[in-house]
Amino acid sequence: MKQQRTASSQPRRWCRRWTAVVAAIVTIFSATDGGHSGAAARRVYTAPLDDTGRTAIYWTVDYGSRSVKFEAHFAAGGGPFDWLAVGFSGRGNHSGADFCIMWVDWKGVTGMLDTWTDDAGRISVDERQDCEEFDVARFHGGGTALTFTRKFDTCDDDRDYLIQDGTTHLVWMVGGGPLFAVEGLLVSQARAKGMQRVQLLKPETPQVRLPDKVSKIDVLASKVKVPAEETTYWCHVMKIPLDLSFKHHIVRFESVIDESSRGVVHHMEVFHCESSAGTRIPLYSGPCFSEKRPYKTQVCKKVMAAWAMGAAPFVYPEEAGLPIGGPDFNSYIMLEVHYNNPGLRKGMVDSSGVRLYITPEVRKYDAGVIELGLEYTDKMAIPPKLEDFTLSGYCIAECTAVSIPSAGIEIFGSQLHTHLTGTMIYTKHVRDGQELPELNRDNHYSTHFQEIRLLHKPVRVLPGDALITTCHYNTEDRQNITLGGFSITDEMCVNYVYYYPKIELEVCKSSISDQNLKSYFKFLNEWERQRTSPEGAVSVNYNGAEWTPMRSRVLHQVYEQSTLSMQCNRSTGERFPGDWENRPSTKVLYTLPPPARSCNRVTPSS
């Protein structure tokens, strides 16, 4: 049912009395096993909304109608006049957000509205009502389920959030009443509120049958006493309990979450310890950034699996698997768990982790991983006090021409990666100057929500294609320049793409050429009187300059116009034959038009 404007220009509320139910229900979700037996059995996704897991969101995606159906479960503890709101926000803030709200007025009548909040956190009713198919139910014990449907694109550009691929910041609030009206209510008047990051628009992938012989290896934390701190990164090193003296394939991985930790385990990654087969890695279990962490565990940095809240199992295509094992394989791996504990809960003990499905029945193709984006170097830097600054890393046609076979490679997964200041990432695909559909994009990226994501459609990359990975950064809270590098306070711009068949190319990344950077430092010294020198160390030069908005803009132009220093590297670290210094960057001659929108909707008359 769609709400309409009345003659008085006030939204007409769609009201519904409370519905009593005997037990907790999920009104829109009858399938729980992820099966696809028809439209009524669309896959159900879920994520906790708070650190207790008692407040949760469930959703299904309908690509035919380009809509998402939500059901939010709120725990008991409130009163009969509670108001509940679930919505969407660009960066997770409750101000400047788009909410679907349920409220009970002073007469006990339930109303449901599409609303928005301004920068001061004041709620206003949207003139266009785009929260559709509202319903609400009470559980036994006082819990509440709120359901509604939202189009990906409502065409209300002024007030409504555009649901896109990538990360969505879900925001929610609970407050007390009774209320006379929703208009003018403040976010600060909510009794409880929170935010959760999820990938809403998950790809519709076919089921892949597991091999007859498969071992399930649980890479789990070991009874971690989760600190009563908002953010903890916990590392756990273990040896794979499986004979991997010959090659196997990883064909699937998924999360294993303790029920009591469901709202606190935020994301996890499994890293392989890259060392010779006979090297013993200390079985460390403790904070990842502790001074007590053994230095030898620093080699555990090649990603094998990654999970984040709301993620479904990651399943490899039936013709490929990630190779693991062999006579030169080191069997040590490391689990990294990010605990997000904003409520500072005490006494939690967690043994969550990731389950790997490993088979000796190797498939037709080995899957591989290629690193796209920027070289890990301090040559690429981001000035401070900027709302938005972009850097681009190139995998140029000259590199793919000598490294990719004529039949090409099939990219099916992607993990985007920056450090703390990254806000957006995307990778463009260019062939003979023509921009093709993008490889991956996340307009609301957060470094605190990283997962390996299956693409909606595999992308075939041919020799001579170019891939351009662009990252946006916000450094408004930084006092000095942010250098590129490995430290969490440095920055990166990387897209790890998963593909088959495996080829020799492992790194296809760029940085500004040394020659251009030295010329820039010389310019700063001679024309701007800055403490820079072509002979000086890169980091010293960057830190020696005073970064004004104009200098930051000029640096960005230098990056865009500079020639490149290319890494076109094999897995051994050796470069492919060729001259990889002072290479021209890829130019896009023919860009893609913006995505088509169906916005010819006519607002019904009153």
N, C-alpha and C positions, 0 to 999 in steps of 0.2 A: 504494500500500500504506500502511495507516495503522498507526502504532505504538500499542501498548496497554500499560497498566500491568500488571506482573506481580504475583504474590501478595506478593512481598517489597517492593512499593512502589518498585522501581527500574525505570526505563524499559528496555524490551527493545530493544537496538540492532538496527537493520536494517543488516546488514553486507554489503559487496560488495567483491570483489577488484578491484584496479586493472584497467582495460581498456586494453590497448595499441591505439593507433590509428596509422595510417600518416601521416596529415596532420591539420592542425588542422581540427576539425569543429565545426559548430554543430548539435547533435543535435535541437534542437526547431524550428529555423528553416530551412525549405527555400526560402522566398520572400525575396528581397532587394530587390525593386523596389516594395514597398508595395502590391502588387496584392491584389485580393480575389476569388480564384477559388473560394472556399469556405472552410469552417472550417479546413482544413489550411493555408491560405495567409493566415492572419491577419497583419496588418501587424507587422513587426518594428521595434522601436525600440532604439536603442543610445546609450550615453554612456560616455566614458572614466571610469575610477575613480581614475586618478592622473595626474600632470602629464606622464608619458611617453606615455600612451595605450596602453601595452602591457598594462595591466590594465584590463579593460572589462566592462561589464554589457550584456546583451541581454535584452529581454523582450517578451512578447506579452500582450494583455489579452483575457480571455474574459468578456464581460458576461453570457452565459447562465449560466455556473457561478459568476459573480462571483469570479473568481480571476485571478491573474497568474502566468505561468510565467517563471522567470528562468534565465539562464545566465551565470555569471560566469567570465571568462577571466583566469587569473593567469599572469604571465610565468614563464619558466624562471629558475633560479637558486637554488632551494631544494633540499631533500633529500627522500628517499622517505618520511620520517616527518613532513612538514609538516602542520600543521593550518590550515584555511582557514575563515573565517567571513564571512558576508554578512548584513546585517540592516538594521534600521530604528530611527530615533531621532527624538525630537520636535524637537530643535534641532541635531542633528549630533554629539552627544557619544557617546563609546563606553561611558561609564558610564550606567546607567539605560536600556539599549537592549535590543532584541529581536533575537537572532541565530539563523540557521541555520548549523550548524557541521559541517564534515567533519574527522575526525581519524584518525590511524593509531596503533594501540596498540603496545606493545612486542613483540607477536607478529606484527606486520605486517598486522593485520586492520583494515580500514577501517570506521569507524562514522560515522553521520550522526544529528544530534540537533537538536532545538529547544531553545534555551537562552536565558537572559537574564542581564543583568549588573546588579548593585546599584550604589548610588551610589559605592561604593569601587572599582568596576571588577572585582569578583569574579564569575566565571561560575558559574551554577547551571543544572542541567538542569530544564526545565519539566516539571511533572507531566503536562501535556497536550501531546502532540506534534502540532504543526500545520504543520510543514515537511513537505510531502507530495511524493511522486514524486521522491525523492532519486536522483541518479545522479552519477557522477564518471568522468572520462576523462583519460588522459594524452595530450599531444600529442608529436609528434616534437620532440626538443630539450628536453623536460622541462616544458613548459607544462601547465597543468591547467585543465579545465573542470568547474565544479560547477553542477548544475542542480537546481532544486526548484520547487515550486508553493506559493503561499500564497493562501488566501482573502482577499478584501477584509476581511471581518469574521469572525474565528475564534470570537467570543463569549467569549474568554478575556480579560476586562477587566483582570485583575490583572497579566498578564505579556506579552500580545501587543499589538503595534502595530496600530492600526486604519488600514488603507489607505483614504485618502479622496481626493476631488478636491483639486487644488491641489498644493503642493510637498511632496515626500517627501525626507527626508534619509537617503540610503543610506550606511551605514557598513560598513567591511570591515577585516579583520585577517588577517595571515599570521604563523604562528609555527612554531618547530621542535619536534621530538620526539626520541625516541618518548615517548608519554604512557601512564601507567597508567590515568588517568581524566580526563575533562573537568572534572568538578566541582571547584571551587576554583581553577581556572586564572585568572590575572590578566591584565587588558588590558595592563598594563605589561610583560608577558612576550612580547608580540607583537613579531616582528622588524620588521614594517612594518604600517602602518594608515593609513586615510584616510577621507574623507567626500566625497560628491557629492550635489548637489541635482538632482532631476529631477521632472518631472510624469509620474507613472506612468499615471494613468487618463486617457489621451487620448481625445477623442471619436471615434466611428466615423462619419466623414464620407464621403459619396459622392464619387467622382472627378468633377472638373469639367473639361470640355474647354477647352483654351486656344483663344483666337481664332486665325483663320488668319494674321492679321498681328500679330506680337508681337515686340518688341525686348527682348533680355536686356541689362540694364545692370548691370555689376559695380561695386559701390561697395566698393573694396578699400583696405586699408592699403597703404602703399608701402614694402616692405622695412624694416619697423620692427625695430630692434635691441632686442629685449625686455629691459628692465632685469632684473638679477638681484635683484629685489625681490618680495615676496609679492603685492602689489597694485599694478597700474598701470592707469590709465585713459588711453587714447591717442585723440586726436581728429585726424581727417583731413578737411579741407574740399576739395571738388571741385565742378566744374561738370558738370552732366548732359550727356553728349555726344549729344544728341538734339534735333531741332527740336521744341520744345514751344510754338510760337507759337499753337497751337490746342489745345483740350482733349483729353487722353488719359485712359486709366484704368490704374491699377496693379491687376492682377488676381491677382498671386501674388508672394511673396518667400520666399527660402530662404537658408541659410548657404552660404558657400564657404570651407572651412577647409583651410589647408595641413596636409598629413598630419603634418609634423614638429611642428605646433603644436596638434594635436588635443586634448591634455590640458590646455592652458594657456589657450586662448581660451575664456573662461567665458561671457560674453554680449556682445551687440552691439546697438546701436540706430542707426537712420538718422534724422536730423533734417532738416527743411526749414528753410532760412534765410528767415525771414519778413521780407521787405523789398520795396521797389518793384522792378519788372522791370529797371530800368537800374542798380541798385546793384551794384557789384563787391564781393565778399566776399574777403578775403585767403585764399589757398590755404595755410592753416596745416596743418602736420603736426607734432604734438608732444604732450606731456602735457596733458591737459585742464585741469588746475589750475595750470599754469605761469604765472608772471607775464609770460612772453613771449608768451602767447597774445593775439592782437590783439583789442581790445575789440569790433570790428565782428562778430566771429564769435559774440558772445553772442546774436545774434538767431536763431541756428541751434538752435531749441529745440522745434519742433513735430514730434512723433514721426510718422514715416511707416512705419517697420518696426522690429520688435524680435525678437531671437532669443536663446535661452538653451540651454545644453547639453541634448541629448536632444530638442530641439524638431523636429517635422516641418515641412515647408513650410507656410506660411500661405496658404490658397487662399480667395479671395473667392467668395461665392455666385455662381452662373452669371448671375444677373440684375443684379448690381451690381459696381462697381469704385470704387476710390478716385480721385477726380478729381485730375489733375495737369496743369499747363500752362495755356495761355491767354495773351492779350496782356498781362496784368498779372502774370504769374507770374515769380518770380525763380528762375533755374535752378541756384542753388547749394544744395548739401546737405552735411551733415556726418555722417561715420561716427564713432561712439564705440565703442571696443573695450575690454572689461575683461579684462586678462590676470591670471590667478590662478596664481602661480608659487611655491607653498609650498616646493618643493625648491630654490629660488634658483638654478635652472639658468642657466648662462651661455652666451653665443654663439648664442642663438636669433635667427633673422631671420624675420619673419612678414609675409605679405601676404594675410591672411584678410579676409573681409568679407561683404557681403550682396548677393545677386543679385535685382534687381527685374525683374519681367515687366511691360512697359508696352505698351499697344496703342492705336492710333488708332481702333479699332472700339469706340466707347464703348457700354456696355451700357444696358439700359433705365433703371437707376437709378444716380445718384451715391450712393456710400456717404459717410457723415459720421462725425464723432467728437464726442461730447458729454462734457464734464468733469463728473463727479459728485463730491460729497464736501464738503470744507472749503475755504473761501476761503483764498487765500494771504495770511494776515495774522497779525500777532503777537497778535491778540486771543485766539487759540486756543493755549493753552500747556499744558505737561505738567510737573508738579512732579517734583523729583529723588527718587532713592532708593526708587522704586516698582517692584515686580515686575510689576504690571499696572495700567494706567490707560487708560480708553477715551474716545474722542471720536467724535461722530457728526456727519456733514454731511447736510443735507436738500435734496432736490429736491422741493418741496412741490406739492400738487395745483393750487394757484392758478397756478403757473408752467406746468406741463404743459397746463393747460386752455387757456391763451392761446397756446401755442407749438406744440403737436402737433396735426396734422390729425385729423379724425374717424376716419379709417381706421387711425390709429396708425402706429408705426414698428416695424421688426423689428430687434432687437438680436441680433447673431450672434457678437460677439467682445468681449473685455474685457482691459484691462491694469490691474492693481492696482498702486498706487504709494504708498510712504512713503519716508522717509529711514532713518537708521541705527537708530532705536529701535523701528521697527514690527515686530510679531511675528504679527499676525493681521488680516485684512481680510475684510469681507463686505458685500454690498449686498442689502437687503431690498426687496421689491416689494409695495406696499400699494395696494389698490383699495377705496374706500368703507369703510375701517377693517379690511378683511379682508387678512391676510397671505397672499400668493401664494408659490409656489416662489421661492427666492432667485435673484437674478440671477447671482451668482458668490460663491465663498467660498474662502479659503485659510487654513486653521487653523495652518499651519506656515510662514507667509510669511517670506521673507528679502529684504531690499533688494538683496542680491547675486545674486538670481536673478529677473530681471524679463523677461517675454516677453508678447507679445500672444497670448492663448489663445482659440481657438474654443470657443464654448459647446457643450455636449452637445446642446441643443435651442435653436433661436432663441426669443427671448422677445418677445412683442408688448406694447408699452407704449401705452396709450390716453390721450387727454386726460383729466385729472383723476386720473391715477395719481400715486403718490408713490414716491420711491426714497430709501432711507436707507442711507448708506454709513458703516460703523462700523469704526474702527481701534483696535487694542490696541497699547500701547507698554510697553516695559521700560526704565526709567531708573535701574536699580540702580547703575550706574557713573557717573551724572551727579552733579556737585556742586551745580549750581544749575538753575533752571528752564530747560526747553527751549521756545523760542518757535516759533510757526508762521512759516514764511517760505521763501525760495528757497535759502538756503545749505544745504549738505550737513549742517551741524551743527544747522540748524533742523529743523522737521518739517512733513510734509504728510500728507494723507489724501485720496487721489484714486482714482477708478475711471474710466479712459478707456474709454467704451463705443463700439463700432463698430456701425453700424446703416445701414439704408436704409429709405425714400428720404431723401435729405439734406433737412433743414429749416433754418430760420434759427437755431434754438436751438443754442448752442455751449457755454455754461457754465450749469449749474444747481447752485449751491453755496451754502453758508450759513456764517455765523459768529454768535457771540453778539451780541445787539444792543448798541449803544453804551450805551444807557440802563441796561441790566441790569449791564453791566460796571462802569460808573461807580458804581452803587449798591454793588456788591461791594467796590470799592476804598475807598469811604467807610466801609463796615462794618469792613473790616480796620483802618482807621486809628482809628476811634472806639471800637471794642470790643476790638480785639486789640492796639492800640498799635503797629501796623506802620507803616513809612515809606511809606505810600501816600496818594494824593490823587485825588479825582475829576477834578481839572484837570490832573493830571500825565500824561506820556507813558505809553502802555501798557507798553512794554518796561521803563521805569524803575520803574513800579509793581510789575511782576512780579518784577524783580530786587531790589527793595527789601524784599520780604517774606521772613520766615524760614519755610521750608516744613516744618511738622510734619505727621505723618500725619493729624491731625485737620483741619488747614487744607486739606490735599490732598483729603480726603473732602468737605469743604464746597464746595470749588471744583468738584468733580465734580457735586455736587448742583445747584449754580448753573447749570452748563452744561446739565444735563438739563432743568431747569425753566424756563430762560430763553426769552424770545421771540427771534426770529431776525432777522438782517440778511441779506437774500437777494440773491444774484446770479442774476438770470434774464435772461441776456445773449444778444444776437445775436452773430454772428461779427464784426460791426463794433465790438463792445464796448459798444454801446448796450443799455440795459435795455428789456425789453418794457414797454409802458405799464402803470402800476399803482403801488400803494404797497407797496414791498418792505421797509420797516423795521417792526420790532416785529411780525413775523408769527408766529403760533403754530406750534410744531413739530407734526409729524405724530404722531398717536396710533394705535397698533395696538390695535384693540378685540378682534379675533379672531385669535389666533396659530395658526400651523401646528403640528400634532402633531409630535413627534420622528420621524425616519425609522424605518420599520418594520425590525425585525431578525428573522432566522430563527435563533433561539437555543434551539430545543427539542431540541438534540442530546443524546442519551443516551450517556454514556461506556460503552463496552463493558466487560463484566466480564472479569476475567482468566481 
